Amino acid sequence: MLFRTGMKMLAVCCGALIFLLPGALVAQPELEFSGYVVDLPMYQRLPDYSEVFGVVPAAFPADRNMSLNLTRLRLRPILRMWEGASLSLEHEMTLAVSSQNLLFEEGADMAGRQVVDLRWRPVDKEHVQLQHFVDRLYFRQNFVWGSIIAGRQRISWGTGRIWNPTDLFNPINPLSFDKIEKDGADALSFKYYIGNFTDLQFVVNPKKHKAGNYAMRFRSNVDEFDLSAMGGWFDDRPVFGGDFAGNLFDAGVRGEFIYSGVQDETDAYVRFILGADYQLTSKLYLVTEYLHNGEGAASPGKYDVLRLFRGEILNLGRDYMYLGGTYKLHPLVVASFGGSTGLGDGSGYISLNATWSTSDNSSLTAGMLLPWGEALDEYWYYPSSLYLQGDFYF
């Protein structure tokens, strides 16, 4: 019902726009085109699952050593139709060639916010996957008083650097070093400008054969702080929350929280982050962030690992601490470092990489991701990874 309602709303909005803009159809359209290509060869060393399970589960790779090459081509045309109006498309093609089956399915929709399946796999073999998908496809009309966006889009809420509790439309796992873009959400969004740095946004995200998601967010500014409050209905739960970001002396501080209500037989929970960042010197930047995940389990024996592998949740435990930053080794070379640990089970990971800006529109990165933990701890499931990444933007 909500899916049909959302589609009707989209049709009504498009009709209203044509009626309100009689000169639109005779305006001269302009086409802009951009995109990028990324090549990511990597080597991964998986945990010894047989030591815990006796045999390697069918869903897991049999060999602990895995090589993988991931190539992404993303095309981003934008059609400027008339004043304030545009139609945007982001179409990605991905080729994954691996020595064995992938542990985490490439291209899984982390949020489940897409109504229409716009993903195709012309090649889906044991060691080779070729797919292409539409990750953004939306119409945008800007007005003096606000904007309307309809279609598959990014709805970026929250202020956190590592985790975003209020970003319930486009979440992404912090360990996903191979992801560049957040998954798009099929939605209809309205934004109304109340004043300088103050606006009100409404979003409807329909679902097939299910109650959809909808929310509103009020954002404003007080002195040196940006503040917002949000509320709505996500995954059959009532949700409300908020965030802030500002300056405390010379440091940046931020926070987010949500309260997610009762759903069927599951309890309500709270998720929040507190973070700070500081430019220590002209070369060294530091950031830290704490996450409390009330939806998580208190011990590894109660972790819902299958939901993590399916992309339905981002973390298994309850409390996490992150520390990271960047250091400029050279005007063209920047090193990044970061590490997170689960305060409940003590597992965690370290991420290190260095990026060389080879030109104005290309770069080369070398990095590693090293998890640690006892068997069945959260980060024990993740493979150790060494990788290279080449980017070219056009």
PyMOL commands that set and color helices and strands:
alter all, ss='L'
color gray80, all
select helices_A, chain A and resi 2-20+24-26+50-53+300-302+305-309+378-381
alter helices_A, ss='H'
color red, helices_A
select strands_A, chain A and resi 30-45+65-82+85-98+119-124+128-142+146-153+185-195+198-207+210-222+225-234+237-248+251-260+269-279+284-293+319-330+333-342+348-359+362-372+384-393
alter strands_A, ss='S'
color yellow, strands_A
deselect
rebuild
show_as cartoon
